[in-house]
């Protein structure tokens, strides 16, 4: 799972994801959203864990 910060509000798997909030989504979706400026990637997988 990848942690992202939303740049816009969008619906994802029946959930409303709000602009400015952080969520965990699958890596492939996170990369697409980052490329489309929908969300900013904060961390991928376990990168930020010891």
PDBQT receptor file of N, H, CA, C and O in Angstrom, charges set to zero:
ATOM      1  N   UNK A   1       0.843  -1.188   0.000  1.00  0.00    +0.000 N 
ATOM      2  CA  UNK A   1       0.000   0.000   0.000  1.00  0.00    +0.000 C 
ATOM      3  C   UNK A   1       0.889   1.253   0.000  1.00  0.00    +0.000 C 
ATOM      4  O   UNK A   1       2.015   1.252   0.498  1.00  0.00    +0.000 OA
ATOM      5  N   UNK A   2       0.336   2.298  -0.573  1.00  0.00    +0.000 N 
ATOM      6  H   UNK A   2      -0.578   2.299  -0.977  1.00  0.00    +0.000 HD
ATOM      7  CA  UNK A   2       1.072   3.550  -0.716  1.00  0.00    +0.000 C 
ATOM      8  C   UNK A   2       0.280   4.681  -0.078  1.00  0.00    +0.000 C 
ATOM      9  O   UNK A   2      -0.927   4.805  -0.288  1.00  0.00    +0.000 OA
ATOM     10  N   UNK A   3       0.969   5.502   0.703  1.00  0.00    +0.000 N 
ATOM     11  H   UNK A   3       1.949   5.401   0.874  1.00  0.00    +0.000 HD
ATOM     12  CA  UNK A   3       0.320   6.635   1.345  1.00  0.00    +0.000 C 
ATOM     13  C   UNK A   3       0.376   7.836   0.408  1.00  0.00    +0.000 C 
ATOM     14  O   UNK A   3       1.437   8.189  -0.107  1.00  0.00    +0.000 OA
ATOM     15  N   UNK A   4      -0.788   8.463   0.192  1.00  0.00    +0.000 N 
ATOM     16  H   UNK A   4      -1.651   8.176   0.610  1.00  0.00    +0.000 HD
ATOM     17  CA  UNK A   4      -0.877   9.632  -0.684  1.00  0.00    +0.000 C 
ATOM     18  C   UNK A   4      -1.614  10.766   0.021  1.00  0.00    +0.000 C 
ATOM     19  O   UNK A   4      -2.410  10.539   0.932  1.00  0.00    +0.000 OA
ATOM     20  N   UNK A   5      -1.334  11.986  -0.418  1.00  0.00    +0.000 N 
ATOM     21  H   UNK A   5      -0.688  12.170  -1.158  1.00  0.00    +0.000 HD
ATOM     22  CA  UNK A   5      -2.076  13.160   0.028  1.00  0.00    +0.000 C 
ATOM     23  C   UNK A   5      -2.861  13.654  -1.176  1.00  0.00    +0.000 C 
ATOM     24  O   UNK A   5      -2.288  13.932  -2.229  1.00  0.00    +0.000 OA
ATOM     25  N   UNK A   6      -4.165  13.762  -1.018  1.00  0.00    +0.000 N 
ATOM     26  H   UNK A   6      -4.631  13.536  -0.162  1.00  0.00    +0.000 HD
ATOM     27  CA  UNK A   6      -5.041  14.109  -2.129  1.00  0.00    +0.000 C 
ATOM     28  C   UNK A   6      -4.926  15.590  -2.507  1.00  0.00    +0.000 C 
ATOM     29  O   UNK A   6      -4.942  16.463  -1.639  1.00  0.00    +0.000 OA
ATOM     30  N   UNK A   7      -4.810  15.861  -3.809  1.00  0.00    +0.000 N 
ATOM     31  H   UNK A   7      -4.797  15.152  -4.514  1.00  0.00    +0.000 HD
ATOM     32  CA  UNK A   7      -4.819  17.231  -4.323  1.00  0.00    +0.000 C 
ATOM     33  C   UNK A   7      -6.230  17.666  -4.699  1.00  0.00    +0.000 C 
ATOM     34  O   UNK A   7      -6.531  18.858  -4.750  1.00  0.00    +0.000 OA
ATOM     35  N   UNK A   8      -7.091  16.684  -4.961  1.00  0.00    +0.000 N 
ATOM     36  H   UNK A   8      -6.847  15.715  -4.920  1.00  0.00    +0.000 HD
ATOM     37  CA  UNK A   8      -8.491  16.943  -5.325  1.00  0.00    +0.000 C 
ATOM     38  C   UNK A   8      -9.368  15.915  -4.618  1.00  0.00    +0.000 C 
ATOM     39  O   UNK A   8      -8.866  14.913  -4.110  1.00  0.00    +0.000 OA
ATOM     40  N   UNK A   9     -10.651  16.156  -4.585  1.00  0.00    +0.000 N 
ATOM     41  H   UNK A   9     -11.059  16.970  -4.999  1.00  0.00    +0.000 HD
ATOM     42  CA  UNK A   9     -11.594  15.197  -4.016  1.00  0.00    +0.000 C 
ATOM     43  C   UNK A   9     -11.984  14.199  -5.097  1.00  0.00    +0.000 C 
ATOM     44  O   UNK A   9     -12.231  14.584  -6.240  1.00  0.00    +0.000 OA
ATOM     45  N   UNK A  10     -12.041  12.917  -4.741  1.00  0.00    +0.000 N 
ATOM     46  H   UNK A  10     -11.841  12.604  -3.812  1.00  0.00    +0.000 HD
ATOM     47  CA  UNK A  10     -12.432  11.891  -5.705  1.00  0.00    +0.000 C 
ATOM     48  C   UNK A  10     -13.077  10.712  -4.992  1.00  0.00    +0.000 C 
ATOM     49  O   UNK A  10     -12.874  10.511  -3.795  1.00  0.00    +0.000 OA
ATOM     50  N   UNK A  11     -13.850   9.942  -5.729  1.00  0.00    +0.000 N 
ATOM     51  H   UNK A  11     -14.015  10.105  -6.702  1.00  0.00    +0.000 HD
ATOM     52  CA  UNK A  11     -14.436   8.714  -5.195  1.00  0.00    +0.000 C 
ATOM     53  C   UNK A  11     -13.526   7.553  -5.585  1.00  0.00    +0.000 C 
ATOM     54  O   UNK A  11     -13.041   7.490  -6.714  1.00  0.00    +0.000 OA
ATOM     55  N   UNK A  12     -13.295   6.632  -4.644  1.00  0.00    +0.000 N 
ATOM     56  H   UNK A  12     -13.688   6.683  -3.726  1.00  0.00    +0.000 HD
ATOM     57  CA  UNK A  12     -12.424   5.486  -4.873  1.00  0.00    +0.000 C 
ATOM     58  C   UNK A  12     -12.968   4.302  -4.104  1.00  0.00    +0.000 C 
ATOM     59  O   UNK A  12     -13.040   4.340  -2.876  1.00  0.00    +0.000 OA
ATOM     60  N   UNK A  13     -13.353   3.246  -4.813  1.00  0.00    +0.000 N 
ATOM     61  H   UNK A  13     -13.295   3.216  -5.810  1.00  0.00    +0.000 HD
ATOM     62  CA  UNK A  13     -13.915   2.032  -4.204  1.00  0.00    +0.000 C 
ATOM     63  C   UNK A  13     -15.086   2.353  -3.271  1.00  0.00    +0.000 C 
ATOM     64  O   UNK A  13     -15.191   1.796  -2.178  1.00  0.00    +0.000 OA
ATOM     65  N   UNK A  14     -15.956   3.252  -3.713  1.00  0.00    +0.000 N 
ATOM     66  H   UNK A  14     -15.871   3.705  -4.601  1.00  0.00    +0.000 HD
ATOM     67  CA  UNK A  14     -17.147   3.590  -2.957  1.00  0.00    +0.000 C 
ATOM     68  C   UNK A  14     -16.918   4.549  -1.803  1.00  0.00    +0.000 C 
ATOM     69  O   UNK A  14     -17.850   4.861  -1.061  1.00  0.00    +0.000 OA
ATOM     70  N   UNK A  15     -15.684   5.020  -1.642  1.00  0.00    +0.000 N 
ATOM     71  H   UNK A  15     -14.927   4.766  -2.244  1.00  0.00    +0.000 HD
ATOM     72  CA  UNK A  15     -15.337   5.965  -0.570  1.00  0.00    +0.000 C 
ATOM     73  C   UNK A  15     -15.087   7.334  -1.176  1.00  0.00    +0.000 C 
ATOM     74  O   UNK A  15     -14.600   7.432  -2.302  1.00  0.00    +0.000 OA
ATOM     75  N   UNK A  16     -15.409   8.382  -0.452  1.00  0.00    +0.000 N 
ATOM     76  H   UNK A  16     -15.804   8.302   0.463  1.00  0.00    +0.000 HD
ATOM     77  CA  UNK A  16     -15.109   9.735  -0.885  1.00  0.00    +0.000 C 
ATOM     78  C   UNK A  16     -13.791  10.145  -0.241  1.00  0.00    +0.000 C 
ATOM     79  O   UNK A  16     -13.698  10.255   0.982  1.00  0.00    +0.000 OA
ATOM     80  N   UNK A  17     -12.771  10.372  -1.069  1.00  0.00    +0.000 N 
ATOM     81  H   UNK A  17     -12.847  10.283  -2.062  1.00  0.00    +0.000 HD
ATOM     82  CA  UNK A  17     -11.464  10.798  -0.570  1.00  0.00    +0.000 C 
ATOM     83  C   UNK A  17     -11.384  12.309  -0.698  1.00  0.00    +0.000 C 
ATOM     84  O   UNK A  17     -11.564  12.853  -1.787  1.00  0.00    +0.000 OA
ATOM     85  N   UNK A  18     -11.117  12.979   0.394  1.00  0.00    +0.000 N 
ATOM     86  H   UNK A  18     -10.970  12.537   1.279  1.00  0.00    +0.000 HD
ATOM     87  CA  UNK A  18     -11.161  14.439   0.458  1.00  0.00    +0.000 C 
ATOM     88  C   UNK A  18      -9.820  15.091   0.135  1.00  0.00    +0.000 C 
ATOM     89  O   UNK A  18      -8.758  14.555   0.452  1.00  0.00    +0.000 OA
ATOM     90  N   UNK A  19      -9.893  16.250  -0.500  1.00  0.00    +0.000 N 
ATOM     91  H   UNK A  19     -10.755  16.684  -0.758  1.00  0.00    +0.000 HD
ATOM     92  CA  UNK A  19      -8.703  17.037  -0.803  1.00  0.00    +0.000 C 
ATOM     93  C   UNK A  19      -7.969  17.401   0.485  1.00  0.00    +0.000 C 
ATOM     94  O   UNK A  19      -8.591  17.806   1.468  1.00  0.00    +0.000 OA
ATOM     95  N   UNK A  20      -6.629  17.253   0.475  1.00  0.00    +0.000 N 
ATOM     96  H   UNK A  20      -6.124  16.924  -0.323  1.00  0.00    +0.000 HD
ATOM     97  CA  UNK A  20      -5.805  17.636   1.611  1.00  0.00    +0.000 C 
ATOM     98  C   UNK A  20      -5.605  16.547   2.651  1.00  0.00    +0.000 C 
ATOM     99  O   UNK A  20      -4.742  16.684   3.517  1.00  0.00    +0.000 OA
ATOM    100  N   UNK A  21      -6.380  15.469   2.591  1.00  0.00    +0.000 N 
ATOM    101  H   UNK A  21      -7.082  15.358   1.887  1.00  0.00    +0.000 HD
ATOM    102  CA  UNK A  21      -6.241  14.376   3.560  1.00  0.00    +0.000 C 
ATOM    103  C   UNK A  21      -5.337  13.285   3.013  1.00  0.00    +0.000 C 
ATOM    104  O   UNK A  21      -5.108  13.195   1.807  1.00  0.00    +0.000 OA
ATOM    105  N   UNK A  22      -4.822  12.450   3.925  1.00  0.00    +0.000 N 
ATOM    106  H   UNK A  22      -5.008  12.523   4.905  1.00  0.00    +0.000 HD
ATOM    107  CA  UNK A  22      -3.924  11.363   3.552  1.00  0.00    +0.000 C 
ATOM    108  C   UNK A  22      -4.647  10.022   3.612  1.00  0.00    +0.000 C 
ATOM    109  O   UNK A  22      -5.439   9.771   4.521  1.00  0.00    +0.000 OA
ATOM    110  N   UNK A  23      -4.361   9.153   2.618  1.00  0.00    +0.000 N 
ATOM    111  H   UNK A  23      -3.717   9.357   1.880  1.00  0.00    +0.000 HD
ATOM    112  CA  UNK A  23      -4.990   7.842   2.533  1.00  0.00    +0.000 C 
ATOM    113  C   UNK A  23      -3.958   6.821   2.071  1.00  0.00    +0.000 C 
ATOM    114  O   UNK A  23      -2.919   7.180   1.518  1.00  0.00    +0.000 OA
ATOM    115  N   UNK A  24      -4.256   5.541   2.305  1.00  0.00    +0.000 N 
ATOM    116  H   UNK A  24      -5.100   5.249   2.754  1.00  0.00    +0.000 HD
ATOM    117  CA  UNK A  24      -3.432   4.459   1.784  1.00  0.00    +0.000 C 
ATOM    118  C   UNK A  24      -4.195   3.769   0.663  1.00  0.00    +0.000 C 
ATOM    119  O   UNK A  24      -5.323   3.312   0.844  1.00  0.00    +0.000 OA
ATOM    120  N   UNK A  25      -3.550   3.703  -0.505  1.00  0.00    +0.000 N 
ATOM    121  H   UNK A  25      -2.633   4.075  -0.652  1.00  0.00    +0.000 HD
ATOM    122  CA  UNK A  25      -4.142   3.057  -1.672  1.00  0.00    +0.000 C 
ATOM    123  C   UNK A  25      -3.091   2.161  -2.317  1.00  0.00    +0.000 C 
ATOM    124  O   UNK A  25      -1.925   2.187  -1.923  1.00  0.00    +0.000 OA
ATOM    125  N   UNK A  26      -3.501   1.367  -3.311  1.00  0.00    +0.000 N 
ATOM    126  H   UNK A  26      -4.449   1.346  -3.632  1.00  0.00    +0.000 HD
ATOM    127  CA  UNK A  26      -2.538   0.481  -3.954  1.00  0.00    +0.000 C 
ATOM    128  C   UNK A  26      -1.528   1.286  -4.773  1.00  0.00    +0.000 C 
ATOM    129  O   UNK A  26      -1.822   2.383  -5.246  1.00  0.00    +0.000 OA
ATOM    130  N   UNK A  27      -0.332   0.715  -4.930  1.00  0.00    +0.000 N 
ATOM    131  H   UNK A  27      -0.093  -0.177  -4.546  1.00  0.00    +0.000 HD
ATOM    132  CA  UNK A  27       0.791   1.420  -5.555  1.00  0.00    +0.000 C 
ATOM    133  C   UNK A  27       0.515   1.830  -6.999  1.00  0.00    +0.000 C 
ATOM    134  O   UNK A  27       0.866   2.942  -7.393  1.00  0.00    +0.000 OA
ATOM    135  N   UNK A  28      -0.105   0.959  -7.797  1.00  0.00    +0.000 N 
ATOM    136  H   UNK A  28      -0.390   0.056  -7.477  1.00  0.00    +0.000 HD
ATOM    137  CA  UNK A  28      -0.370   1.278  -9.198  1.00  0.00    +0.000 C 
ATOM    138  C   UNK A  28      -1.294   2.493  -9.328  1.00  0.00    +0.000 C 
ATOM    139  O   UNK A  28      -1.064   3.371 -10.159  1.00  0.00    +0.000 OA
ATOM    140  N   UNK A  29      -2.326   2.532  -8.509  1.00  0.00    +0.000 N 
ATOM    141  H   UNK A  29      -2.514   1.819  -7.834  1.00  0.00    +0.000 HD
ATOM    142  CA  UNK A  29      -3.251   3.670  -8.529  1.00  0.00    +0.000 C 
ATOM    143  C   UNK A  29      -2.541   4.938  -8.069  1.00  0.00    +0.000 C 
ATOM    144  O   UNK A  29      -2.735   6.007  -8.648  1.00  0.00    +0.000 OA
ATOM    145  N   UNK A  30      -1.723   4.822  -7.036  1.00  0.00    +0.000 N 
ATOM    146  H   UNK A  30      -1.565   3.953  -6.566  1.00  0.00    +0.000 HD
ATOM    147  CA  UNK A  30      -0.984   5.974  -6.514  1.00  0.00    +0.000 C 
ATOM    148  C   UNK A  30      -0.085   6.577  -7.595  1.00  0.00    +0.000 C 
ATOM    149  O   UNK A  30      -0.003   7.798  -7.721  1.00  0.00    +0.000 OA
ATOM    150  N   UNK A  31       0.574   5.744  -8.360  1.00  0.00    +0.000 N 
ATOM    151  H   UNK A  31       0.507   4.751  -8.258  1.00  0.00    +0.000 HD
ATOM    152  CA  UNK A  31       1.465   6.232  -9.425  1.00  0.00    +0.000 C 
ATOM    153  C   UNK A  31       0.672   6.932 -10.521  1.00  0.00    +0.000 C 
ATOM    154  O   UNK A  31       1.109   7.960 -11.037  1.00  0.00    +0.000 OA
ATOM    155  N   UNK A  32      -0.497   6.383 -10.887  1.00  0.00    +0.000 N 
ATOM    156  H   UNK A  32      -0.852   5.548 -10.467  1.00  0.00    +0.000 HD
ATOM    157  CA  UNK A  32      -1.349   7.034 -11.896  1.00  0.00    +0.000 C 
ATOM    158  C   UNK A  32      -1.831   8.387 -11.392  1.00  0.00    +0.000 C 
ATOM    159  O   UNK A  32      -1.779   9.385 -12.112  1.00  0.00    +0.000 OA
ATOM    160  N   UNK A  33      -2.302   8.410 -10.139  1.00  0.00    +0.000 N 
ATOM    161  H   UNK A  33      -2.344   7.600  -9.554  1.00  0.00    +0.000 HD
ATOM    162  CA  UNK A  33      -2.814   9.659  -9.567  1.00  0.00    +0.000 C 
ATOM    163  C   UNK A  33      -1.711  10.706  -9.454  1.00  0.00    +0.000 C 
ATOM    164  O   UNK A  33      -1.959  11.890  -9.681  1.00  0.00    +0.000 OA
ATOM    165  N   UNK A  34      -0.504  10.284  -9.109  1.00  0.00    +0.000 N 
ATOM    166  H   UNK A  34      -0.303   9.322  -8.924  1.00  0.00    +0.000 HD
ATOM    167  CA  UNK A  34       0.614  11.218  -9.003  1.00  0.00    +0.000 C 
ATOM    168  C   UNK A  34       0.915  11.818 -10.379  1.00  0.00    +0.000 C 
ATOM    169  O   UNK A  34       1.123  13.026 -10.495  1.00  0.00    +0.000 OA
ATOM    170  N   UNK A  35       0.939  10.992 -11.408  1.00  0.00    +0.000 N 
ATOM    171  H   UNK A  35       0.770  10.011 -11.314  1.00  0.00    +0.000 HD
ATOM    172  CA  UNK A  35       1.207  11.461 -12.771  1.00  0.00    +0.000 C 
ATOM    173  C   UNK A  35       0.117  12.417 -13.256  1.00  0.00    +0.000 C 
ATOM    174  O   UNK A  35       0.389  13.338 -14.027  1.00  0.00    +0.000 OA
ATOM    175  N   UNK A  36      -1.118  12.192 -12.798  1.00  0.00    +0.000 N 
ATOM    176  H   UNK A  36      -1.339  11.444 -12.172  1.00  0.00    +0.000 HD
ATOM    177  CA  UNK A  36      -2.260  13.022 -13.211  1.00  0.00    +0.000 C 
ATOM    178  C   UNK A  36      -2.513  14.191 -12.267  1.00  0.00    +0.000 C 
ATOM    179  O   UNK A  36      -3.469  14.944 -12.451  1.00  0.00    +0.000 OA
ATOM    180  N   UNK A  37      -1.659  14.344 -11.257  1.00  0.00    +0.000 N 
ATOM    181  H   UNK A  37      -0.882  13.733 -11.107  1.00  0.00    +0.000 HD
ATOM    182  CA  UNK A  37      -1.784  15.433 -10.266  1.00  0.00    +0.000 C 
ATOM    183  C   UNK A  37      -3.044  15.325  -9.405  1.00  0.00    +0.000 C 
ATOM    184  O   UNK A  37      -3.510  16.322  -8.855  1.00  0.00    +0.000 OA
ATOM    185  N   UNK A  38      -3.590  14.118  -9.291  1.00  0.00    +0.000 N 
ATOM    186  H   UNK A  38      -3.212  13.308  -9.738  1.00  0.00    +0.000 HD
ATOM    187  CA  UNK A  38      -4.753  13.897  -8.436  1.00  0.00    +0.000 C 
ATOM    188  C   UNK A  38      -4.305  13.784  -6.983  1.00  0.00    +0.000 C 
ATOM    189  O   UNK A  38      -4.998  14.229  -6.068  1.00  0.00    +0.000 OA
ATOM    190  N   UNK A  39      -3.116  13.173  -6.783  1.00  0.00    +0.000 N 
ATOM    191  H   UNK A  39      -2.553  12.811  -7.526  1.00  0.00    +0.000 HD
ATOM    192  CA  UNK A  39      -2.583  12.988  -5.434  1.00  0.00    +0.000 C 
ATOM    193  C   UNK A  39      -1.063  13.027  -5.472  1.00  0.00    +0.000 C 
ATOM    194  O   UNK A  39      -0.448  12.818  -6.518  1.00  0.00    +0.000 OA
ATOM    195  N   UNK A  40      -0.467  13.298  -4.317  1.00  0.00    +0.000 N 
ATOM    196  H   UNK A  40      -0.967  13.469  -3.468  1.00  0.00    +0.000 HD
ATOM    197  CA  UNK A  40       0.984  13.328  -4.159  1.00  0.00    +0.000 C 
ATOM    198  C   UNK A  40       1.397  12.117  -3.326  1.00  0.00    +0.000 C 
ATOM    199  O   UNK A  40       0.824  11.872  -2.264  1.00  0.00    +0.000 OA
ATOM    200  N   UNK A  41       2.376  11.368  -3.793  1.00  0.00    +0.000 N 
ATOM    201  H   UNK A  41       2.841  11.567  -4.655  1.00  0.00    +0.000 HD
ATOM    202  CA  UNK A  41       2.849  10.188  -3.059  1.00  0.00    +0.000 C 
ATOM    203  C   UNK A  41       3.689  10.635  -1.875  1.00  0.00    +0.000 C 
ATOM    204  O   UNK A  41       4.626  11.420  -2.025  1.00  0.00    +0.000 OA
ATOM    205  N   UNK A  42       3.346  10.125  -0.687  1.00  0.00    +0.000 N 
ATOM    206  H   UNK A  42       2.586   9.488  -0.565  1.00  0.00    +0.000 HD
ATOM    207  CA  UNK A  42       4.102  10.422   0.529  1.00  0.00    +0.000 C 
ATOM    208  C   UNK A  42       5.072   9.296   0.862  1.00  0.00    +0.000 C 
ATOM    209  O   UNK A  42       6.206   9.550   1.268  1.00  0.00    +0.000 OA
ATOM    210  N   UNK A  43       4.630   8.055   0.689  1.00  0.00    +0.000 N 
ATOM    211  H   UNK A  43       3.709   7.849   0.359  1.00  0.00    +0.000 HD
ATOM    212  CA  UNK A  43       5.508   6.901   0.915  1.00  0.00    +0.000 C 
ATOM    213  C   UNK A  43       4.968   5.699   0.166  1.00  0.00    +0.000 C 
ATOM    214  O   UNK A  43       3.757   5.529   0.023  1.00  0.00    +0.000 OA
ATOM    215  N   UNK A  44       5.889   4.863  -0.311  1.00  0.00    +0.000 N 
ATOM    216  H   UNK A  44       6.873   5.002  -0.195  1.00  0.00    +0.000 HD
ATOM    217  CA  UNK A  44       5.517   3.655  -1.049  1.00  0.00    +0.000 C 
ATOM    218  C   UNK A  44       5.851   2.442  -0.203  1.00  0.00    +0.000 C 
ATOM    219  O   UNK A  44       6.984   2.278   0.250  1.00  0.00    +0.000 OA
ATOM    220  N   UNK A  45       4.864   1.600   0.007  1.00  0.00    +0.000 N 
ATOM    221  H   UNK A  45       3.944   1.732  -0.361  1.00  0.00    +0.000 HD
ATOM    222  CA  UNK A  45       5.081   0.354   0.767  1.00  0.00    +0.000 C 
ATOM    223  C   UNK A  45       5.608   0.598   2.167  1.00  0.00    +0.000 C 
ATOM    224  O   UNK A  45       5.040   1.379   2.930  1.00  0.00    +0.000 OA
ATOM    225  N   UNK A  46       6.710  -0.084   2.503  1.00  0.00    +0.000 N 
ATOM    226  H   UNK A  46       7.172  -0.718   1.884  1.00  0.00    +0.000 HD
ATOM    227  CA  UNK A  46       7.275   0.004   3.847  1.00  0.00    +0.000 C 
ATOM    228  C   UNK A  46       8.501   0.910   3.911  1.00  0.00    +0.000 C 
ATOM    229  O   UNK A  46       9.291   0.793   4.848  1.00  0.00    +0.000 OA
ATOM    230  N   UNK A  47       8.686   1.812   2.943  1.00  0.00    +0.000 N 
ATOM    231  H   UNK A  47       8.044   1.907   2.182  1.00  0.00    +0.000 HD
ATOM    232  CA  UNK A  47       9.866   2.669   2.902  1.00  0.00    +0.000 C 
ATOM    233  C   UNK A  47      10.075   3.476   4.172  1.00  0.00    +0.000 C 
ATOM    234  O   UNK A  47      11.210   3.670   4.607  1.00  0.00    +0.000 OA
ATOM    235  N   UNK A  48       8.978   3.952   4.773  1.00  0.00    +0.000 N 
ATOM    236  H   UNK A  48       8.056   3.795   4.419  1.00  0.00    +0.000 HD
ATOM    237  CA  UNK A  48       9.114   4.836   5.934  1.00  0.00    +0.000 C 
ATOM    238  C   UNK A  48       9.142   4.077   7.254  1.00  0.00    +0.000 C 
ATOM    239  O   UNK A  48       9.160   4.702   8.315  1.00  0.00    +0.000 OA
ATOM    240  N   UNK A  49       9.145   2.753   7.219  1.00  0.00    +0.000 N 
ATOM    241  H   UNK A  49       9.130   2.246   6.357  1.00  0.00    +0.000 HD
ATOM    242  CA  UNK A  49       9.169   1.955   8.454  1.00  0.00    +0.000 C 
ATOM    243  C   UNK A  49      10.575   1.436   8.708  1.00  0.00    +0.000 C 
ATOM    244  O   UNK A  49      11.307   1.156   7.759  1.00  0.00    +0.000 OA
ATOM    245  N   UNK A  50      10.970   1.301   9.978  1.00  0.00    +0.000 N 
ATOM    246  H   UNK A  50      10.376   1.528  10.749  1.00  0.00    +0.000 HD
ATOM    247  CA  UNK A  50      12.326   0.814  10.298  1.00  0.00    +0.000 C 
ATOM    248  C   UNK A  50      12.532  -0.640   9.928  1.00  0.00    +0.000 C 
ATOM    249  O   UNK A  50      13.617  -1.183  10.138  1.00  0.00    +0.000 OA
TER     250      UNK A  50
